[in-house]
């Protein structure tokens, strides 16, 4: 069997278009890896907020604000993009917004006290909102590229390539951090440079997407933004016709809430609970990305063979194990086991969720339905990290209880996965 079988692609789709599409995953993964997970999250808590008891909560509050903005706007933006066949144009604007806001994070160490905290939070809100728009829009291209039988493979290629991009950005940043630390330079010196590196990689790599990925959709109406809102309201009224998709959204809210905890708080947990230092944390996240890349790529083939639903269920069981292990281990070596399993589960669960969305989305409403999927993932990103931060605060800083509580999100996600009938959902999508 060929590694990239032509049968996975829709008629007329060339492999270079898939490469261009995957390059966006490559481009934007550095943002989540460096800014949200490995570098800026820990620096915000320990450097800008000076380790204050409310620091982790402030970090999750900034992220939650950005997700709330996306929840309220992305479905309508997706509906508008479907009507105008403008997914690519909006993707370009979202990319520019995220790149510039990420680069602007480089100035935050120059401010102190409340001004520094406020500026950092504001820039995280802006950059993460634009990042989320881009993630949703690039996902909406997937059903235009892949056949129903190849959705898992193509989604897996993108996620796997994305983690390679995350490793590249993190690797360059890690090299600079180690060089700076060897010369006794403080975090206030090397963190800004890592933000500029991340922004540059994002912007440059995304150019390949803009050149190679065509907009295959055709405009359906020369309408205004009001038409997008009307279309969105019609979709909500028809929700019962897409009950399997709606079950998927409910499942996504729960399990992605747990994944969001891993993405946004892994570095903080590793440093404050397990005792990692900044360079060790970056190596940990680097290895986690290797595991996630392998998980996304390999599991894409497994997913198309055994089915989307069974594949996602397997990853949720793995996530439950991660939460339990992370809560009980006391050594760095033990935490490495949890991180490795988390990496494999992260790549496969995120790839599976995107492929299931593409499988159940009506072909004429791809950006809109991926906008609804983004609504669910961003609601999850509010529920998960805020719950973690609140539990940590209420238990006097006990992050072990908080991470163990996160397992509940994956258990509920597993339960909500059970009613989904993929074939029934696919038939409903094709009747549109």
N, C-alpha and C positions, 0 to 999 in steps of 0.2 A: 504493500500500500504506500502510495506516495505520501511524503510528509505534508505537502500542501496540495491535496487532490483538487483538480478542477471541478469535481462534482460538488464541492462545498460552496462554489461561487455561482451566482446567478448568471444567466446567459448574457454575454457581452461585457461582463466585468473582468477587467484585466488585473493581474496580480500586482502591478505597480500601483493601482488604485487602492488595493488592500494595504499595501505597504504605506502609502500616503496616509490612509486612515489610521493605521497602527502607530504612525509617527506622532499622532497627537497624544496618544497614551504615553508614548516615550517622552514627549515634551512636558506634559503637565504633571507627571509623576514626581518630578523633582520638587514641585511645590509642596505636595503633601509630605514627602519624605523628609525634606530639609526644614521647611517652615513649620508645618503642623506637628510633625512627629519628633524629629531628632534634634533640632538645634534651637529654633526660636521658642518653642513651647517651654523647654527647660530654662532658657535664658529669661523669658518673660517672668516665670515664677521666681527664679533665684536671683536674677540680675536686676530687672526693671522693678519688680514688686518687692524685692529684697526678702523673699521667703515669708511674706506676711501670711497669717492664717487664712485670709480670704483670697490669696493669690490664685490657687487652682480654680476656685469658683469664678473669679474674674476672667480667667482664661476661657473656661467653658461658657461663660456668659457672652463673651465676645463672639465665639464661634456660633453659639445658639442664636444670637441676633442676626448674624449673616444668613443662617439657615432659615430663619423666619422670613427674612426678606425674599429669599429664593422661593420658599414655599408659596408666598403670596403672589409672586410674579411669573415664575417659570412656566406653569401650565398655559397662561395666556400668551406668553412669548412664544411657546411652542406652537400654539394654535395659529398665531399670526405668521410664524415661519412656514407652517404647512400651507396656509392660504396663499402666501406670496412666493413659495419655493425659495425661501431666503435663509435656510439653515446655515449655509456657508457664510453668508454676509454677517449674520449675527454672531457666528463663531469667531470671525475675525475681530469684531468689536469686543467680545468677551475676552479674547486673548490679550488684546492691547490693554484692556483695563486691568487684568490680573498682573501682567508683566510690569506695568508702571507702578502699581500699588506695592508689589513685592519689592521692587527696587527701592521704593520710598521707605521701606522698613529699615533700611541701612542708616537712616538718620535718627532713629529712636534712641540709641544710646547717648546721643548728645543732650537729651532732655532728662531731667531728674524729677523725682517726686511724682505728684499727681499728674503733672503735665506729660511726663514720659509714659505713665500708665495709660492715660486717656488717648494719647497719640497712637501708641502701639495697638490698643484695642480698636480704634477707629480704622487703622490701616488693615488690621486682620479682618474686620467686618467687610471692608471693600474688596480686598484681594480674594477672600474666600468666597464671596458672593459671585464674583466674576469667574473664579475657578469652577464653581458649581454650574454656572450657565454653560461653560464650555464642555464640562463632562456630560451634561445632559444632551447637548446638541450633537456631540460627536457620537454618542450612543445611538441617536436617531438615524444615523447613516447605516448602521449595521444591517437592518433588514433589506436595504437596497443593494447590499453587497453579497450577502450570504443566502443560500437556500435554507429552507426550514430544517433540512437534515444536517446542514453544515454550520448552523448558528453557533453551536457550542465550540466548534473548532476555531472559527474566525474570531469569536469573542475571546477565546483563550489566547490566540495569537496576539491580539491587541493588548490584553492585560499583561501577558508575559513580556512583550516588548516594552510595555510601560514600566515594569519593574526594572528592566535593564536601564531605562532612562533615569529612574530614581537612583539606581546604584551608581550611575555615571556622575550625576550631580552630587550625590553624597560622597562618593569617592574623592572627587576633586576638592570638595569642601573639607573632608577629613584630612587630606594631605595638607591643606592650608592651615587647618586648626593645629595639627601636630607640629608643623613648622613654626607657627606663632608661639605655641606653648614651650617649644624648645628654646625660644629666645625670651621667655618670661613675659610675653605680651598677654594682657588680660582679655577676657571675653568681650569687653566693650570695644576692643580693637578688631578681633577676628569675626565676630558675629555679623557686623555690617558687610564685610566682604563676602561672606557666604550668601547673604541675601542678593547681592549683585550677581554673583556667579549663577545662582538659581534662576534669577530673572533672565539673564542672558541665554542660558541653555533653553529655557522655555520658549523665548521669542524666536531664536534661531531654528530650533527643531520644528516648531509649528509651521514655519515657512514651507517645509516639505509637504505638509498637509494641504496648505492653500494652493500649492502648485499642482499636486498630483491627484487630489480628490475632487471629482466633479460633482456638481449639484444635479442629480438625476431627476429630481421631482419637477413637476410642471405647475405653474401657478393655477390655482383653482378659482380665484376670484380677485378682481381688482378692488379690494375692500379696504376699509380703515381698521384701526385697532378695535372699534366697536364690533366688527364682524368676528374678530378673534374671541372676544368675550362671549358673544352669542353662540359661537361654535362650542366654546368650553362649557357653557351652561347646558347646551344640548347634550353633550357627552355625559355630564353628571346626571341628567335626567334619564339617560339610557343605561345607567350603570348596571341595572339588573341584567341587561343583555350580555354584559361582560363580567359575570359573577366570578369566574375563575381568575380573571385579571384583578378584580377587586380583592379576592382572597390573597393573591400574590402581594398586593400592596400592603395588606394588613400584616402578612408574614414578614415583609421587608422592613416595616417599621420596627418590629421587634428584633430580628436578628441583626439588622444593620445598626441598631442602637448599640449592640454589643461590639460590633466591628468598629464603630466610631470610638468607643472607649479605648480599644487597642491602638487605633491610629493617633488619637489626640493625647493620650495620657501614658503611653508606654514608656517614653523617656522620663517622664516625671516619676513614675512608679519605680523604674529601674534605679534612678539616682537616689530618691528619697527613702525607699523601702529596702531595696536590695543592696545599695551602697556603691553603685557604678559611678565612675567619674565621667566627665563629658566625652573624652576620647573613647572610653569603653562603650558608652552608650551608642556612639556613632558606628562603631564596629558591629555592635549588636543589631542595630537597625539595618546595616549593610547586609549582614547574613540573613536577617529576616526577609529582606527583599529578594535575595537569591532563592530562598525557599518559596516565597510567594510566586516568583517567576516560574519556577519548576511546577508548582501546584497549578497555576493558571494554564500553562501550556499543556501539560500532561492530562489534566483533568478535563480539558476541552474535548479531547478525543474520547475519554471515558464517558463524558456526559452525553455525547451523541450516540454512544453505543448502548448505555444502560438506561438512559432517559434523564431528563432535566430534574424531575422531582426527586428521584432516588439519589441523584448526585448531590443535590442541595441538602437533603436530609443527612447524608453522610458527613458533609462538612460541618453541619450544626452540632452533631455529636462530638466531632473533634474540638469545636469551640468550647463546648461544655467542659471537656477534659482540660483545656488550656486554663480556664478560669479557676478550676479546682487546684491544679498544679501551681499556678502563680500565687494563689492564696496561701499555700502551705509551705512552699520552699523557703529556705532561709539562706541558701548559698547562691553565689553567682552561677556556679555550674548547674544547679537545679533550675535556675531561672532560664538558662540557655535552652533546656529541654522544652520549657513552655513556649519560648520565643520561636523555636524551630517549628513546632506543631502549629503555632499561630500563623507563621508565614505560609505554610502549606495550605492551611484552612482559609486564610485571607484571600490568596490568589484564586483558589477554586470557588469559594462562595461568591466573591464579587463577579467573577466571570459567569458563573451559573445564573446569578440574578439578572444580569444584563441580557444573557441569551434567552432566558425565560420571558423577559419583557418583550424582546424583539419577536419571539414566537407568538405571543398572545396579542400583539398590537395590530390594529387594522392598518393595512398597507397605505391608505390615504391619510392617515392621522398619526404618522410615526413620531414627529416632533412633539405633538400634543400629548401622546401617551407616554413618551419618554419624559415629558414634562411632569406628568402625574407620577411617574416612577421617581423622578427627582424630588417631587413633593414628599413622597414617602421616605426616601433616603435622608432628606434634610430634617424631616420631623424626627426620624430615628436619631439623627446626629444632635438633636436637642435633647431628646429623652434620655439617651444613653449617658453622654458625658455629664449632663446636669444632674442626673441621678447619682452618678459616681461622686461628683463634687459635693452634692448635698449630704450623701451618706458619710463621706469622709469628714465633712464639717460637723455633722450631728454626733459622730462617734469620737470626737476629739482628735481627728487626724488619722484614724485607723483605716488606711487604704486597703488592708487585707480583707476586711469585712466588705468594703465597697467592691473589690474585684470579684469576691465570691458571690455577691449579690448580682453581679452582671450575668452570671450563668442562668439566672431566671429568664432573662430576655431571650436567650437561645432556646430554652425549654419551651417557652410560649411560642416562639417562632416555629419550632418543630410541630407543635400542636396545630397551629394555623395553616401549616403546609398540607396537612392531611386531606382537607376537602377539595383540593385543587385537582381538576381533571384536565390534563393538558390537551387531549384530543378535542374535548368539548370546547375548551377555550379557543383552540385554533380555528375550529369551525365557526365559532361566533365572530372571530376577527375577520375571516374571509367573507362572511355574509355582508360586511359593511359596504 
